[in-house]
Amino acid sequence: MGGVGGTIWHGVQGARNSPRGERLAGALSVVKARAPVTGGTFAVFGGLLSAFDCAVKGYRQKDDAWNAILAGFLTGGSLAARSGPRGTLGGAVACAAMLGVFEGVGVLLNRVFNAGNRPQMPMIPEA
């Protein structure tokens, strides 16, 4: 996903920043230079998030939205660890907030689309 997204993103940026007549060549050169970096970054983020999610799930013995939020906190903190304590905390909070928004939207969509499947009380006939 990171490779495909990086190819699209950097391809568009390379084409926009190239002169007319050289847009395809400019887009291809930027894609070759930057898309692997974006793909690798996405892979590291996804791998850490999955590992922390499994570790949190194993520790808590629960499967809920808090696992992803805690895993996001740990992932963001570990990716920003080279920035010092302040940067680490900022990265951890930002990543946890992002995962919190993702989980919140997922819960809301789940409730909206599953509203018709809830059991309902049978109609009581009037006497």
C-alpha positions in Angstrom: 0.0 0.0 0.0 2.8 2.4 0.8 4.5 1.7 -2.5 1.4 2.2 -4.5 0.4 5.3 -2.6 4.0 6.7 -2.8 4.0 6.1 -6.5 0.8 8.0 -7.0 1.7 10.8 -4.7 5.2 11.3 -5.9 4.2 10.8 -9.6 1.7 13.6 -9.4 4.2 15.9 -7.5 6.9 15.1 -10.0 4.6 15.8 -13.0 3.5 19.1 -11.4 7.0 20.3 -10.7 8.4 19.4 -14.2 8.5 21.7 -17.2 6.1 21.1 -20.1 7.2 18.4 -22.4 9.2 16.7 -19.6 6.4 15.8 -17.2 6.5 12.0 -17.8 10.2 11.9 -17.4 10.1 14.1 -14.3 7.4 12.1 -12.7 9.2 8.8 -13.3 12.5 10.1 -11.9 10.8 11.3 -8.7 8.8 8.1 -8.4 12.0 6.0 -8.7 13.8 8.2 -6.1 11.0 8.7 -3.5 8.3 5.9 -3.8 10.6 3.2 -2.2 11.3 5.5 0.7 7.5 6.1 1.3 6.8 2.3 0.9 9.5 1.5 3.4 8.3 4.0 5.9 4.7 2.7 5.6 6.0 -0.9 6.1 7.9 0.0 9.3 4.9 1.8 10.6 2.5 -1.0 9.8 4.9 -3.7 11.2 5.4 -1.8 14.5 1.7 -1.1 14.8 0.8 -4.7 14.2 3.4 -6.0 16.7 2.3 -3.6 19.4 -1.4 -4.3 18.7 -0.7 -8.1 19.2 1.4 -7.4 22.3 -1.3 -5.1 23.9 -4.0 -7.6 23.0 -2.0 -10.4 24.6 -1.3 -8.4 27.8 -4.9 -7.1 28.3 -6.7 -10.3 27.2 -9.3 -8.1 25.5 -10.1 -7.3 21.9 -11.5 -3.7 21.8 -10.7 -0.3 20.4 -8.3 0.6 23.2 -5.8 -2.0 21.9 -5.3 0.0 18.7 -5.1 3.3 20.5 -2.5 2.0 22.9 -0.6 0.4 20.0 -0.7 3.7 18.2 0.7 5.4 21.3 3.6 2.9 21.5 4.2 3.0 17.7 4.3 6.8 17.6 6.6 7.0 20.6 9.0 4.4 19.2 9.2 6.0 15.8 9.9 9.4 17.4 12.3 8.1 20.0 15.3 9.7 18.4 13.8 13.1 18.8 14.3 13.1 22.6 11.7 12.8 25.4 9.6 15.7 24.3 9.4 14.6 20.6 8.7 11.0 21.7 5.8 12.1 23.8 4.5 14.3 21.0 4.8 11.5 18.4 3.1 9.0 20.8 0.2 11.3 21.5 -0.3 12.3 17.9 -0.3 8.7 16.7 -2.7 7.7 19.5 -5.0 10.5 18.6 -4.9 9.4 14.9 -5.7 5.8 15.8 -8.4 7.1 18.2 -10.1 8.9 15.4 -9.9 5.9 13.1 -11.4 3.6 15.8 -14.1 6.1 16.6 -15.1 6.4 13.0 -15.1 2.6 12.7 -17.4 2.3 15.8 -19.8 4.9 14.5 -20.0 3.4 11.1 -20.5 0.0 12.7 -23.4 1.3 14.7 -25.0 3.1 11.8 -24.8 0.2 9.4 -25.8 -2.5 11.9 -28.8 -0.5 13.3 -31.3 -2.5 11.2 -30.0 -5.8 12.5 -30.8 -5.1 16.2 -33.4 -7.3 17.7 -36.7 -5.5 18.2 -39.6 -6.1 20.5 -42.6 -7.8 18.8 -45.6 -5.6 18.3 -48.2 -6.1 21.0 -51.7 -6.2 19.6 -54.1 -3.7 21.1 -57.0 -5.2 23.0 
